[in-house]
Amino acid sequence: MALDIGASTVKVGEFQASKGQGLRLTNFNFADLGIDPEHEENRKALIVSTVRNVVREKNIKATNVVFSVSGQSVFTRFVKLPPVDESKVVQIIQYEAQQNVPFPIDEVIWDYQLLGKNPQGELEVVLLAIKSDIIEDLTEGVESCGLHTEMVDVAPMALYNAVRYNYGDLEGCTMVVDLGARTTNLLFLEQNRVFSRSIPIAGNAITQSIAAEFNVPFLEAEQMKKVQGFVALGGAYEEPESETQARVSKIIRNVMTRLHAEIARSINFYKGQQGGSPPARVLLSGGSSIIPYTDRFFKEKIQTEIEYFNPFRNVEIDPRISREELARSAHFFGEVVGLGLRKHTECPIEVDLLPNSVRTRQQMRHKRPYLAGAGVCVLLIPLCWLGYTQKTMNLTRRQLDVVTDKVNNLNDLSQKLTREQEQLAELNGKADQIVSLVHQRSLWPELLQDLNQRLGSNIWIVSLTPQAETASGGPAPTSGPAHGSHIRQRPGAEESESEAAPTSAPAAGSTRTIGELHIEGAGIHSVENPERDIQLVYDFAKRLSESTDFYDKAGVVIDVPPNPMSQSQTFTFTLRAKLAKPLPM
């Protein structure tokens, strides 16, 4: 559905694509808003109610709508860009938009259209921008009627597309004069070029002049314009009999004369600044263009061919539509046809000032199938996971049974191995005891042999007393030698046999070893050199400390040295020798 919301009327058309890829009108309707431009406080509410009525009256079923905003509400600027690479065109256009749009760029909805290149190679672009709050407010009003906005076009650009669609065979420059209520939109069409300008002189200016002249309300003056108004003819023409009609016609001519002056300036600007040609023809359009003698007035002033624009020239009309009713309103349906073309065919200018709120909603609607698919996938994930888990559990259970059998077999083998290891440990313990006993048998002979070899000349051992100690290392006194030992004296001395006193019984629960030997010895005393006796004992102690296999080096201590004052032929001494490794008792 195409919807054109003008300053004083609402027009709606329902279209379909025809078989030849053209456009087919299936339904239409229109209605006056009846708004006083000086009192527009309830304009939005009036637009909403009017749109609902025109849709309901003709039983229009479509809900997706393309509507247009007036050229007066949109900032339009035609700019020329220097020849640049295609990759930089968008960037330059964005820069131009920021420079040309008279509002902060984040407060407007804007779009552009590339129009082609001029003979100088410059790129011609049209920029269009509208304040965000204006388009959001208008869109909210349209959608409150139960309609869904698909696209927002600009009325002059929609009219341009309609002219191109219906008059594609025109040559030279064509000027379209679209006389609306608030503004008159001028369109210059030449080859593939377009230029537009909005002039704030139109039907409402005529009505306001009539209201001021006759001192009547705006709506009454509007009715006078429609019933009695026409463009007064210049020259020697007879005036109408009605004085009121004559006065109204002169008012209309005065306003039209002002409008023609602005049109003449626009033609000169187009020729001088845009490099265009003078119009070869003029097409009249818009609600105010049907004021009687308007075409004759412009033909007299512009001195060129004048005709009314027929927006349905190449549009197929559904047989159910009244041709007479359509003919009476065809003059202001140009924008509606242009909007219908946007949905069903390609157009020369395709701009869209869709507000951000609707654009976001459309993006979400386009994403809805993907979101639905994602939702289905989310629901399927637990089912897939459940099936996967079930299958995994069955597979794991079978693997667990196999592993359990292997573990049971290994446990049986482990128990057998443990019993074998216990038996082996028991045999190793017995073997260690035997080896220890065998080793102990040789310890004392080796110790006594080593002790005998370290005796010096002229000294001998009188007694050898082992000293026992507990497992904690504390010494325990003995009552006598632990073992008997035969000590051979140095040559010339008698052999003596000394028995080590047996040790006392160890306490229950403790392990006792021999950690130290008490040695009592004697030697031949030298009366002439008593110090020699001490040196002999010292040398013996030193040789014992050098035997690190049996004795602790720091543990050989002389307790009682020889007495140098003795007058006996022999001397005695006592020393302690700490064993390097305690010996078992």
C-alpha positions in Angstrom: 0.0 0.0 0.0 1.2 3.5 -0.9 0.3 6.4 1.4 0.9 10.1 0.7 0.2 12.4 3.6 0.0 15.9 2.3 -0.6 19.2 4.0 -4.3 19.2 3.3 -5.2 15.7 1.9 -4.4 12.1 2.5 -4.1 9.8 -0.6 -3.8 6.1 -0.5 -3.4 3.5 -3.3 -3.2 -0.2 -3.4 -1.0 -1.7 -6.1 0.1 -5.0 -7.6 2.7 -6.0 -10.0 1.2 -6.6 -13.5 2.1 -9.4 -15.8 4.4 -7.3 -17.9 6.5 -6.3 -14.8 4.5 -3.0 -14.7 2.2 -1.6 -12.1 -1.5 -2.3 -11.5 -3.8 -0.1 -9.4 -6.4 -2.2 -7.5 -7.8 0.3 -5.1 -7.5 4.0 -4.1 -9.1 6.6 -1.9 -8.4 10.1 -0.6 -9.8 12.6 2.0 -9.3 16.2 3.0 -7.7 16.8 6.4 -9.6 20.2 6.9 -6.8 21.7 8.9 -6.3 25.4 9.5 -2.5 25.9 9.2 -2.6 28.4 12.0 -4.1 25.8 14.4 -2.4 22.5 13.9 -2.3 21.3 17.5 -4.3 18.2 16.7 -2.7 17.6 13.3 -1.3 14.2 14.3 -4.6 12.9 15.7 -6.5 14.2 12.6 -4.0 12.4 10.3 -4.5 9.1 12.2 -8.3 9.3 12.1 -8.3 10.3 8.4 -5.9 7.5 7.4 -8.1 5.0 9.2 -11.2 6.3 7.5 -9.7 6.2 3.9 -8.5 2.7 4.4 -11.8 1.5 6.0 -14.0 3.2 3.4 -12.5 1.3 0.5 -11.9 -1.9 2.4 -8.1 -1.8 1.7 -6.6 -5.0 3.0 -2.9 -4.3 2.7 -1.1 -3.5 6.0 2.5 -3.0 4.8 2.8 0.6 3.7 5.2 2.8 1.9 4.5 6.5 2.7 6.1 9.8 1.8 7.0 12.9 3.6 6.6 16.4 2.1 9.5 18.1 0.5 9.2 21.0 2.9 10.1 18.8 5.8 13.1 17.3 4.1 16.5 19.1 3.6 17.5 18.4 0.0 20.9 19.3 -1.4 22.4 18.6 -4.8 26.1 18.3 -4.7 28.9 17.6 -7.1 31.8 15.5 -6.2 35.2 15.4 -7.9 36.2 12.3 -9.8 37.3 9.7 -7.3 37.7 6.0 -7.0 34.5 4.1 -6.4 35.9 2.8 -3.0 36.0 6.4 -1.7 32.6 7.6 -2.9 30.7 6.6 0.2 33.3 8.1 2.5 33.2 11.4 0.6 29.4 11.5 0.6 29.3 11.0 4.3 31.7 13.9 4.7 29.6 16.0 2.4 26.5 15.1 4.4 28.1 16.2 7.6 29.2 19.5 6.0 25.8 20.3 4.2 23.1 19.1 6.6 22.3 22.0 8.9 21.7 19.7 11.9 24.0 17.4 13.9 24.3 14.3 11.8 23.3 12.0 14.7 20.0 13.9 15.0 18.8 13.2 11.5 17.8 10.4 9.2 19.6 10.8 5.9 20.1 9.1 2.6 21.6 9.8 -0.8 21.3 8.9 -4.4 23.9 8.9 -7.1 22.6 10.7 -10.2 25.4 10.0 -12.6 28.2 12.2 -14.0 28.0 15.5 -15.8 30.1 16.3 -18.9 32.9 17.6 -16.7 33.2 14.1 -15.1 31.9 15.3 -11.7 29.7 12.9 -9.8 26.2 14.4 -9.1 24.6 13.3 -5.8 21.4 14.3 -4.1 21.4 14.3 -0.3 18.2 14.2 1.7 17.8 14.5 5.5 15.0 14.9 8.0 15.0 15.4 11.7 14.7 12.1 13.6 11.9 13.4 15.9 9.8 14.5 12.9 10.0 11.2 11.1 9.6 9.1 14.3 6.4 11.1 15.2 5.0 10.7 11.7 5.8 7.0 11.6 4.2 6.5 15.0 1.0 8.1 13.8 0.9 5.8 10.7 1.6 2.7 12.6 -1.1 3.6 15.2 -3.6 3.0 12.3 -2.6 -0.7 12.3 -0.1 -0.3 9.4 3.5 -1.6 9.2 6.0 0.8 7.7 8.3 -0.7 5.1 9.8 2.4 3.5 9.7 6.2 3.8 10.2 8.1 0.6 10.3 11.9 -0.1 7.3 13.3 -2.1 9.3 15.1 -4.8 11.5 12.0 -5.4 8.4 9.8 -5.6 6.9 12.2 -8.1 10.1 12.1 -10.2 9.9 8.3 -10.3 6.3 8.5 -11.4 7.1 10.9 -14.2 10.0 8.8 -15.4 7.8 5.7 -15.4 4.9 7.4 -17.4 6.9 9.7 -19.6 10.1 7.8 -20.4 10.0 9.0 -24.0 10.4 12.7 -23.4 13.3 14.6 -24.9 14.9 17.8 -23.8 14.2 19.4 -20.4 10.8 18.8 -18.7 9.7 20.9 -15.7 7.1 19.5 -13.3 5.2 22.1 -11.3 3.6 20.3 -8.4 1.2 22.8 -6.7 0.4 21.5 -3.3 -1.2 23.1 -0.2 1.9 24.4 1.6 4.6 24.3 -1.1 5.1 24.1 -4.8 7.7 21.5 -5.8 9.6 22.0 -9.0 11.3 19.1 -10.7 13.7 19.5 -13.7 14.1 16.3 -15.7 16.7 16.2 -18.4 18.1 12.9 -19.7 19.2 11.1 -16.5 19.6 14.3 -14.5 17.2 15.7 -11.9 17.0 18.9 -9.9 14.3 19.9 -7.4 13.3 22.9 -5.4 10.5 23.7 -3.0 8.8 27.1 -3.1 6.7 28.1 -0.1 3.9 29.5 -2.2 1.0 27.3 -3.0 -2.7 26.7 -2.3 -2.6 27.7 1.4 -1.1 31.1 0.4 -4.1 31.7 -1.9 -6.6 30.7 0.8 -4.8 32.9 3.4 -5.0 35.9 1.0 -8.7 35.3 0.5 -9.3 35.0 4.2 -7.5 38.3 4.8 -9.3 40.0 2.0 -12.7 38.9 3.1 -12.0 38.7 6.8 -13.3 35.1 7.0 -11.9 31.9 8.7 -9.3 29.9 6.8 -11.7 26.9 6.1 -14.4 29.3 4.8 -11.9 30.9 2.5 -10.7 27.5 1.3 -14.3 26.7 0.3 -14.6 30.0 -1.5 -11.5 29.2 -3.4 -12.8 25.8 -4.5 -16.3 27.0 -5.4 -15.6 30.4 -6.9 -11.9 30.6 -7.6 -10.1 30.7 -10.9 -7.0 32.4 -12.2 -8.0 35.8 -13.5 -7.0 36.2 -17.2 -4.8 39.1 -18.1 -5.6 41.6 -20.8 -9.0 42.7 -22.0 -11.2 39.9 -20.6 -14.6 40.4 -19.2 -14.8 40.0 -15.5 -17.4 37.6 -14.0 -20.7 39.0 -12.9 -20.1 38.0 -9.3 -18.0 40.7 -7.5 -16.9 38.1 -5.0 -15.7 35.8 -7.7 -14.0 38.6 -9.5 -12.1 39.6 -6.3 -11.2 36.0 -5.6 -9.9 35.4 -9.1 -7.7 38.5 -8.8 -6.3 37.3 -5.5 -5.5 34.0 -7.0 -3.7 35.7 -10.0 -1.6 37.8 -7.7 -0.5 34.7 -5.7 0.2 32.9 -9.0 2.2 35.9 -10.2 4.4 35.7 -7.1 4.8 32.0 -7.7 5.7 32.5 -11.3 8.4 34.9 -10.2 9.9 32.2 -8.0 9.6 29.7 -10.8 11.4 32.0 -13.2 14.3 32.4 -10.7 14.5 28.6 -10.3 14.7 28.2 -14.1 17.5 30.7 -14.3 19.3 29.0 -11.4 18.9 25.6 -13.1 20.3 27.0 -16.4 23.1 29.0 -14.8 24.3 26.9 -11.8 23.3 23.4 -12.9 24.1 23.8 -16.5 20.6 22.8 -17.6 18.5 23.7 -20.6 15.3 25.8 -20.5 12.1 23.7 -20.1 10.7 22.4 -23.3 7.5 21.5 -21.6 5.7 21.9 -18.2 3.7 19.2 -16.5 1.2 20.5 -13.9 0.5 18.3 -10.9 -0.9 18.7 -7.3 -4.2 19.6 -5.7 -4.0 23.3 -6.4 -3.1 22.8 -10.1 -6.8 22.3 -11.0 -7.8 25.8 -10.2 -9.4 26.9 -13.5 -7.1 28.6 -16.0 -3.9 27.6 -14.1 -2.5 26.0 -17.3 -3.4 29.0 -19.4 -1.7 31.3 -16.9 1.6 29.4 -16.9 1.5 29.1 -20.7 1.1 32.8 -21.0 4.0 33.4 -18.5 6.5 30.7 -19.4 5.8 30.7 -23.1 6.1 26.9 -23.4 3.9 23.8 -23.8 1.7 23.2 -20.7 -0.1 19.9 -19.9 -1.4 18.1 -16.9 0.7 15.2 -15.6 -1.2 11.9 -15.9 0.3 9.6 -13.3 -1.7 6.6 -14.6 -0.5 6.9 -18.2 1.4 3.6 -18.0 -0.4 2.1 -15.0 -2.9 -0.7 -15.5 -6.2 0.1 -13.9 -8.3 -2.7 -12.3 -11.7 -3.0 -14.0 -13.5 -2.6 -10.7 -12.2 1.0 -10.2 -14.4 3.9 -11.4 -12.6 5.7 -14.2 -14.6 8.9 -13.6 -13.8 9.0 -9.9 -10.1 8.4 -10.6 -10.0 11.1 -13.3 -11.3 13.7 -10.9 -8.4 13.0 -8.5 -5.6 11.9 -10.7 -3.9 15.3 -10.5 -2.7 14.7 -7.0 -1.9 11.0 -7.2 1.6 11.4 -8.8 3.4 10.8 -5.4 1.1 7.8 -4.7 2.1 6.1 -8.0 5.7 6.8 -7.3 5.4 5.1 -3.9 3.7 2.1 -5.5 6.6 1.8 -8.0 9.1 1.5 -5.1 7.6 -1.9 -4.1 7.1 -3.5 -7.5 9.9 -2.2 -9.8 13.3 -0.5 -9.9 13.2 3.2 -9.8 15.7 5.9 -10.9 15.8 7.4 -7.3 15.6 5.0 -4.4 16.0 6.7 -1.1 14.7 5.6 2.2 14.3 7.8 5.4 13.1 4.9 7.5 13.5 5.8 11.2 15.9 3.8 13.4 13.1 2.3 15.4 11.4 0.7 12.4 14.7 -0.2 10.8 15.7 -2.1 14.0 12.3 -3.8 14.0 12.7 -4.9 10.4 16.1 -6.3 11.1 14.7 -8.3 14.0 11.8 -9.5 11.7 14.4 -10.6 9.1 16.3 -12.4 11.9 13.2 -14.0 13.3 13.5 -17.2 11.1 17.1 -17.6 12.2 16.2 -16.9 15.8 13.4 -19.5 15.5 15.9 -22.0 14.0 18.3 -21.1 16.8 15.5 -21.7 19.4 14.7 -25.1 17.8 18.4 -26.0 17.9 18.5 -24.9 21.6 15.6 -27.3 22.3 17.2 -30.1 20.3 20.5 -29.7 22.2 19.2 -31.4 25.4 17.6 -34.2 23.4 20.8 -34.8 21.4 22.8 -34.6 24.6 20.4 -37.0 26.3 20.8 -39.5 23.4 24.5 -39.0 23.3 24.7 -39.5 27.1 22.6 -42.6 26.9 24.7 -44.1 24.2 27.9 -43.1 26.0 26.6 -44.7 29.2 25.8 -48.0 27.4 29.3 -48.0 25.8 30.9 -47.0 29.1 29.0 -49.7 30.9 30.2 -52.4 28.5 33.8 -51.1 28.8 33.4 -51.0 32.6 32.3 -54.7 32.6 35.4 -55.6 30.6 37.7 -53.6 32.8 36.0 -55.0 35.9 36.8 -58.6 34.7 40.4 -57.6 34.1 40.6 -55.9 37.5 39.3 -59.1 39.2 41.8 -61.2 37.4 44.6 -58.8 38.3 43.4 -58.8 42.0 43.7 -62.6 42.1 47.2 -62.3 40.6 48.0 -59.5 43.0 47.0 -61.6 46.0 49.1 -64.5 44.8 52.0 -62.1 44.2 51.5 -60.7 47.7 51.7 -64.1 49.3 54.8 -64.9 47.2 56.4 -61.6 48.3 55.6 -62.3 51.9 57.2 -65.7 51.6 60.2 -64.2 49.9 60.5 -61.5 52.6 60.4 -64.2 55.2 63.2 -66.1 53.5 65.2 -63.0 53.0 64.8 -62.2 56.7 66.1 -65.6 57.6 68.9 -65.3 55.1 69.9 -61.9 56.5 70.0 -63.4 60.0 72.3 -66.2 58.8 74.5 -63.7 56.9 74.5 -61.5 60.0 75.6 -64.4 62.2 78.2 -65.4 59.8 79.5 -61.9 59.7 79.4 -61.6 63.4 81.6 -64.7 63.7 84.4 -62.9 61.9 83.9 -59.5 63.5 85.7 -60.2 66.8 88.6 -62.1 65.3 89.2 -59.3 62.8 88.8 -56.6 65.5 91.3 -58.4 67.9 93.7 -59.0 65.0 93.6 -55.3 64.0 94.0 -54.3 67.7 97.0 -56.7 68.1 98.6 -55.3 64.9 98.4 -51.7 66.2 100.3 -52.5 69.5 103.7 -51.0 69.7 106.9 -52.6 71.1 107.2 -52.9 74.8 103.5 -52.6 75.5 100.7 -55.2 75.8 97.0 -55.3 76.7 96.1 -56.5 80.1 92.3 -56.5 79.7 89.7 -55.6 77.1 86.2 -54.6 78.4 83.4 -54.0 75.9 80.9 -51.3 76.9 77.2 -52.0 76.0 74.7 -49.3 74.9 70.9 -49.3 74.2 69.2 -48.6 70.8 68.9 -44.9 71.8 72.7 -44.7 72.0 73.1 -44.3 75.8 76.0 -46.4 77.2 75.2 -49.2 79.6 77.9 -50.4 82.0 79.0 -54.1 81.8 80.1 -56.3 84.6 82.9 -57.8 82.7 84.3 -58.6 79.2 81.7 -59.7 76.7 84.1 -62.1 75.0 87.3 -63.8 75.9 90.3 -62.8 73.8 93.9 -64.1 73.7 96.3 -61.1 73.5 99.8 -61.9 72.4 102.4 -59.7 74.1 105.2 -58.1 72.3 108.3 -60.4 71.7 110.0 -61.3 75.0 106.8 -61.1 77.0 104.7 -63.9 78.3 101.4 -64.6 76.6 98.4 -63.8 78.7 94.8 -64.6 78.2 92.2 -62.1 79.2 88.5 -62.9 79.4 86.0 -60.1 78.7 83.4 -59.9 81.4 80.0 -60.9 80.4 77.5 -58.0 80.0 74.4 -57.7 82.1 71.1 -58.8 80.6 69.3 -56.2 78.5 66.1 -54.8 79.5 62.9 -56.2 78.0 61.9 -54.6 74.7 65.4 -52.9 74.1 68.2 -53.7 71.7 71.7 -53.6 73.1 75.0 -53.3 71.2 78.7 -52.8 72.0 79.7 -49.2 71.2 83.0 -48.8 73.0 86.0 -50.8 74.3 87.9 -50.1 77.6 91.5 -51.1 77.2 93.9 -51.6 80.1 97.4 -52.1 79.1 101.0 -52.3 80.5 104.5 -51.8 79.3 108.2 -51.9 80.3 109.1 -48.8 82.2 112.1 -46.7 81.2 113.7 -45.2 84.2 116.2 -43.1 82.2 113.4 -41.7 79.8 109.9 -41.7 81.5 108.5 -39.6 78.6 109.1 -42.6 76.3 106.4 -44.5 78.2 103.8 -41.7 77.5 104.9 -41.5 73.8 104.4 -45.3 73.4 100.8 -45.0 74.7 100.1 -41.9 72.6 101.4 -43.7 69.5 99.1 -46.7 70.2 96.1 -44.4 70.6 96.9 -42.6 67.4 97.2 -45.9 65.5 93.8 -47.0 66.8 92.2 -43.7 65.7 93.6 -44.3 62.2 91.7 -47.6 61.9 88.5 -45.9 60.7 87.0 -49.3 59.8 86.7 -50.2 63.5 87.1 -47.1 65.5 85.8 -43.5 65.6 88.7 -41.2 65.0 87.6 -38.7 67.6 86.5 -41.4 70.0 90.0 -42.8 71.0 90.7 -41.2 74.4 93.5 -41.9 76.9 91.9 -42.1 80.3 94.9 -43.0 82.5 98.3 -42.3 81.0 101.6 -44.0 82.4 102.9 -42.6 85.7 106.4 -41.2 84.9 107.3 -41.2 88.7 106.7 -44.9 89.0 109.8 -46.9 90.2 108.3 -50.2 89.0 109.8 -52.0 86.1 106.4 -51.8 84.3 103.9 -49.0 83.8 100.1 -49.2 83.2 97.6 -47.2 81.2 93.9 -47.1 80.4 92.2 -45.8 77.3 88.7 -45.8 75.6 88.2 -46.6 71.9 84.7 -45.8 70.5 83.7 -48.2 67.7 82.9 -46.7 64.3 80.0 -49.1 64.0 78.4 -50.6 67.1 78.7 -54.4 67.3 75.7 -56.6 68.2 76.0 -58.4 71.5 
